[in-house]
Amino acid sequence: MKYPIGIQNFTKVRQERYVYVDKTAFIYKLASEGSYYFLSRPRRFGKSLLISTMDAYFRGQKELFRGLVLEALEKDWTVYPVVHIDLNTGKYDSEDALFHVLNDYLCKLEDVYGKYPSEVTPELRFKGIIERIAKKHNQRVVILVDEYDKPMLQAIDNPELQEHFRNTLKAFYSVLKTQDQYIKFAFLTGVTKFGKVSVFSDLNNLVDISMDARYQGICGITEDELMTYFKSSVQDFADAYGISFDEAAAKLKKRYDGYHFRQRGIDIYNPFSLLNTFATGELGSYWFETGTPSFLVQLLKRDNYYLPNLTEEEVSGDFLNSVDSVDVSPVPILYQSGYLTIKGYDQRFQTYSLGFPNEEVSEGFTEYLLPYYTNMEKNASPMFVGQFVHDMEKGNPEAFMKRMAVLFADTDYKIVGDAELYFQNAFYLITKLLGFYTEVEHTISDGRIDMIAKTKDYIYIFEFKYDQSADAALRQIDEKGYAAPFASDPRKLYKVGVNFNREKRCIDEWKVN
């Protein structure tokens, strides 16, 4: 089986016989029921392949759809002129960058369809091109825009540059409404949705299908699709690991499934990671390793965000669906970028609860964040976590705490910020990573145990204090009876009291009983 990893061209997928998960019924439904659509999905989720499939369909390339659902649905196969714009190709680090990308597309079209001297701005040129294309072909035009938001997303930490891109694209996309008489179909995709008060304010005829129940499976791979197209791949994976088919399916589900794009939505697998696993035979962090933008960390730190809330957020739909809310919270962009997903829905208050979609994202994001909250070097977290786990498995809490102290030592003041929040966030990340390899329960709030860690032979109870003493922490463990539930457990139990010094911003004392 040939897996189309990184291949975004529908013609290439079909002609070179890569496996294709048939999404063409969605395309027919969109084309037959409406004209203007917007879809937001995380990167590497198949948006570009979807756009390319639409391109082939509207160009009437019937032979590419042989054996697919759309072949039976479509009777006319009308050929339409297609304008396909992909904004993923530019590096948007200056005001001229967006103009150069748009200008390249427009110049090539103007070479074929001409240009009037009065058309001096990108929007006027786009407007004229659409009209001339329609008149020349005596057929309305199809407009496909891939990664519409790439310029604004790259400039998210530069408000002035982002506003410049926003204004340029707002005028450019407004042409889709003013030239409605010449347009058959328009489809825009991106990672994020910049609210209707901004980019799309002039395009109020655009239908957002990002959370539409009818289209939640339009990108990604559903459970049914996994078993329809990749059942033999799951079996090959099971054979490679020496486990049963059901065990293999469970591993894949835990690692890559869990995306929900609406309340009570179906589970969606990350297609990029799933296909890479089938190709290599190895579980990995394929999607995560293709690049996490550093601005996400800057947003979290800018807002002094309490990281344990990542899996406890409850927000409204309007808040969740507009990256304009990034001025208030990093949560919308974390959701739209695929780092958080919908975990629950409160019908009464119409609020969504969020969390990590799966193990790949939870583990990868935690490892990615840790160097930003401690003095750990980037790419060192797997090694550090392995050492921590080995200390626990060997019953060596002293060595564990020495490593902890190193992580919190000599940390830059600008990194630390609020000392208590810094410690809570860093400790949350460490325990989160430990939880992938040991059984860890923890909360950091009044009246509850800070952390319990369990291995095959040992149980550890940790209590942390600020500007007090390790003895005070141990006293709380005893006075509140934290060890009582484990009295009959045969494993050896350690109580660890830790004091964090706010002024020095470090662990200055710990004791083990």
N, C-alpha and C positions, 0 to 999 in steps of 0.2 A: 504494500500500500504506500502511495506517495502522499506525503503530508505537505500541504501548501503553507509552510512556515515562512512568514514574511512576504508571501506572494499576494499582492493586492490587485492583480489584474485578472479579471474574469476570463478573458480570452485565453490567457496563458494557462490558467487553471484547467480549463476545459480541453484545450488543444493538446496539452501535455499530460492529460489524464491524471491530474492530482485529484484526491478525494474532495468532493464538494458537498457541503451540507446544504441541502436545497432550501433556500429562503425565498424562492421566486414567487410563491403564493402571496407573500407579504407585498412584493412589488406590484403584482397585478392588482391587489386590493387597493393600494395607495393610488395607483394610476387611474383606476376606474371610479374611485369614490371622491377624489379631491384633486387639488392643484398645487398647493403650497404647504410644505412640511418642514419641520425642524426636528432633529434627533440628537440628543446628548447621550454619549456613552464613553466609558473610560478608554484610554489609549490601548492599542493592540486588541481591540474587541471585534474587529471585522468591519468597521465603518467604511474604510476605503474600498474593500472588496464589494461591499453592498452598493456603493456609488458606481463602481466599475460595472457591476451587473446591470444596474439601471441604464448606464450608458449603452451597453450592448443591446439591451431590450428596446430602447427608444430608437436606436439606429436600425432596428429591424433585422438583427443578425440571428435569424431563426435557427440556423444550424447549430449554434452554440447551446441552444436550450433543448436539444434532442434528449428525450427521456426525463426531463424535469417537469414539475407540475405546471409551470407556465406554458409549456408547449400545448397542453390540452386546453388551458383556459383561454388563451389568446386566439382569436379567429382571423383578425384583420392584418396584424403585423405592419401597421402603418410606419413608414420611415419618417422620423423627425430630425431636424438639425439639432445638434447637441453642443452646448457650451459647457465645458468641464473645467472648473477652476480649482486648483489644489493649493492652499496657502501653507501647506506643510513644508514647502521647499525653501523658505526664506529664513534668514537670521535677523530678527527684528530688534536691532539694538540702536537704531537711529531713526529720526523722523523720515528720512528718505527711503528707508528699507522697504516699507510697505508699498510705497509708490513704485519702486523698481520692479517688484514682483507683479503688481497689477499692470504696470506699463508693458511688461514682457508679454503677458496674455493679450492685452488690447492691441499691441502693435502687430502681432501675428494674425489676429482676426482682421485688423484693418488692411493688411496686405491683401487679403482675399475679398473683403466686403467694402473697402473704401472708408473715407473719413471726410467730414466737413471741417473747414477751418475754424468754425465757431466752437467745435467740440474740444475744449482745452483742459477740462478737469476729468478725472477718472470716471465720475458718475455720468457726465455728459457724453463721453466717448462710449461708455457701456450702453447707455440709452440709445444712442444712434446705431450701434452695432446690432443690438437686438432687433430693431425695426428693419434694418437693411437685410439681415439674415432671413427674417420672416418673409419679406417681400420677394427676395431672390428665390427662395425655395417654395414660395406660395404655401407655406406651412408654418404653424406656430413653433416656437423654439422651446427646447428643454434646457433648463439651467441647473447644473449640479455643482455645489460648492462643498469641497471637503476641507475639514479643519478651519472653518470660518473664523474661529476665535484664536488661532495660533499667535497672531501679533499681540493681542491684548494679554494673552496668558504669559507670553515671554516678558511683557513689560509690567507685570502685576506689582513688582516692587519699585516701580518708577511711575508715580501717579501722573506726572506731566506727559510723559511719553505715551502712557496708556490712554490718556484723554485724547491725545492727537490721533492715535490709531482708531479710537472709538468714533471720533467725529468723521474721519475719513470713511470708515466702513459703514457707518450709519447712512451717509449720503449715497454710498455705492450700492448698498443693499436696498435702499428705498426705490431704486429703479425697478425692482421686481414688482412693485405695486403700480408705479406710473405707467409701465409698459405691459400691463395685464392683458391688453387686447392681442399682444403678440406672443404671449407665453402660454404654452400648453401645460407645463409642469415645472416645479422648482423644488429642490430638496437640498437642505443645508445640514451639515453635520459638524459636530465639534465635541470636545471633551466637556466644556462648561457651557452654562447658559447665562449670558450677561442679560440682565433683566429688561423687561419691555420698556422701561423708562430710558433705556440707553440705546443699544445697537438696533433693536428692532422696533423702536417707538413709531417709526413711519411705516412699518410693515405689519399692520394689525390684521392682515389676512393670513398670517402664517400660523399653521396648526402645529402645536408642540405635541409630538407623540411619545416623548421620553418616558412618561409614566402611564401611557395608554395601555389598558389591559389587553387590547387586541394585538399590540405590537411588542409586548415585553420580550418575546423570543426572537426578535428580528436580527439581533446580533448575539454572539456567544453561542454556547451549545447547551441544550436542555438535556435532561435525563433521558427522555425518549430518543433524542437524536444521538446521544452517546451509545445507546443500546442498538439503534438502527444502523448507524454508520461505522461504529468502532467496536463492536462486540468482540471481533477477533483480536483487535489491538489490546483490549482489556485482558483477554485470555493470554496473549503473549506476555503482557506485563506480569500477570500472575505467575506464569511459568518461570519467568526470569527471577522472580523473588521467591519461588518455591512455596507459594501460598494458593489458596483456593480462589476461584473467580469472584466469589462474594467478598472475600477479604480484600482482594485487589480493588474491587469497585468501591469498597468502603474507604480505602486509603486515598484513592483519587478524589472521592467526594469530600473528605475531610481537608485535603490539601488545596483543591482548586474550585470547589463548588461554593454555593452560598450567596451569590449576588442576587439581590432582589431590587427590581426597578419600579416597584409600586407596592402598596399595602396588600398583604396576603398574596404576594406575587409568587410565581413559579421560581424554582431554583435555576440559576444559570451558572454554568461552568465558565471559567476563564479559558477561551479557546487557545490562546497563544501558549500558555503553560501546559495545557492538556496535550496539544499536538507535539510540543517539544518532548514531553515525557514519553509519548508513544514512539517518537523517532529515536530517542536516546536510550529508552528503557530505564531511565533514572528519574526519581522524584527530585525536583529542584525548585529554585525560586526564579524561574525563567522570566516571568512578567516583571517582577520586582527588579531584577538585575538589568533590565533594559533602560533604567534611568528614573530616579525619583528627583523631581525638581527641588533644589535647596530652598526655594522661596516658601515651601510648605513649612519647613522648620522655622524660618524667619517669622512667619505669621503666628505660629504657636508661641514662640518666645516673645514676640511683640506684645501679645495679649496676656502674657504671664499665664498661659493656659495650664490648667490642672489636668495632667495627662490621664489619670484614672477616669476622667469624665468621657474619654473617647468612646468607651463602651457603655456609657450611661446617659448619653445625650437624648433629649426629647425636644423635637422642634416641629414647627408648623410646615405645611407643604410649601407655602409661599416663601418662607425663609430658606427652605432646603433647595428650592429651584432657582435661586437668583444669586449669582456670584457677586452682585452688587452688595450683598450682605457681608462681603469679606471685610469691609470696614468695621464691622461689628464683631465678627467671629470667623475663625478659620474653618468652621464646620461645613458650610455649604460646598466649599471647593474640595475638601477632603472627601465628601460624599460623591460629588460629581466626577472627581478624578479616580474613584474606585478604591480608595483606602478605607472608607466606611460604606456600609450599605444598610438598607432597611431591615430591621430585625423584628419590629412589631408595630402595631397601629392601634391607637385609642380612638375608636369610632365616635365616642361621646364628645371628646375635645378635639378630634381631628388632628392629633399629634403623632409624629413618627418617632420611634425609638431606634437608635442606631448602634452599630457595632462593627467590628472587623468581619469581613465576609468569610474568611477562611484562614487556615493555618499559614499558608504562604504569605498573605498580607500581614497577619498579626505578627508573625515571627520576623519577617523582612523589615517591616516598618519599625519595630522595636529595636532591632539591631542597627538600623539606619539612624535612629534618633540618639542612641546612647552616647556616641562620641560628642554630640552637641551639648550634652548635659553632664558630662564628666570629662576628665582629662585623658580618657582612653583615645588612642589613635584610631582613625578610620580603618575599617576592615580588620580590626583586632578583636571585635566583640565575640566571634565564634571561639577563638582561642581562650579568651578570658572566661567565657561561660563554661567551656569545657573544664577549665581548672577549678572553677567554683563547684561544679557538679562533682568532680573527682574528690574534692575536699569533703563534701557532704557524704558521699558514698563510703568514704574511708573513716568517717567519724572523727573528723579533724576540724572542729569549729574555730580553733585558734588560727589555723592557716586560712580558713575562709574569711575571717574578720581582718586579717592582715591584708588580704587582697582587696577587701572592701575599703579599708583605710587608704590604700594606694590610689584607688579610683577617685576618692574624694580629696586627695591631697593636692596642694598647689594649683587649685583651680582658679582661673582668671575671674576677677570680680565681675567683669561684664557678662561672663557666662553664667555666673551664679545668680546675680540679681537678688531677689528676695530669698534669703537663706533657707527659710523653712520650706518654701515652695520648691526651691531647687532640690533640696534633699528628698522631698516627697516624690518629685518627678523622676529623679535619678534612681531612687530606690524602687519605684514602680517599674521602671524599665528593666532593672536587674532581676527583680522577682518575676516579671513577666517572662523574661528569657529562661530563667531557671525552671519555670513552669512547663516549658516544652520538654524538659528532660526529667523532672522530678514532680512530685505532687505538691503544689504550692497553693496555700490559701492565704490571702492577706487583704487587709484594708488599712488605710491610714486615717483614722478618725478616732474621736474620743470614745472610750469605753469598750473597744474591741481589740483583739489581739492584732498586733502589727503584722506578724507573719508566722505561719506554721509551714515548715518544709518537712516532707517525708521521703525517705528512701527505703530500700528493702530492709535495712538493718537499723535505721536511726530515725528519730523524730527530733526536730529542732523547733523551739519556741523562741521567737525574737520579740523583744520589746525595745522601743526607741524613745529616747527623751531628748529634749532640747534645753541646753544650758542647765542641766541638773547633774545626774551622775549615773554611772552604770549600776551602782547599788540601788538607786531609786527605781531603775527599770526592773531589776531582779525582784525587788520588793513587790512591785505591782503584779508581776507574774504569780508570786506566791499568794498575796492578799486576795487577788481576784480568782484564784483557783484555776488558772489557765491550763495547768497540767492535769487536772482531775479527770477529764474525759479519756485520758490515755493511761490511766492507772493499771488497767488489765492488759495493756498492749505489751507484748514481749520485747518489742524493740527498745533499745537504749534511748533515753530521752535527755536532751541537753537544753538548758535554759540559757539564753544569751541576752544580756543586758547591754545596751549601747547608748552612749551619749553623743549628741551632735552639737558642736560648738558654733553658735551663730556668728560670733565675731570672727573666729578663725576660719569659718566655713569648712569645717572638716570634722571627721570622727576623732574625738580626742581621748575616748576611753571606752573600753568594753570589758566585760567579765563573763565567764562561762561557769555555770554550775551543772 
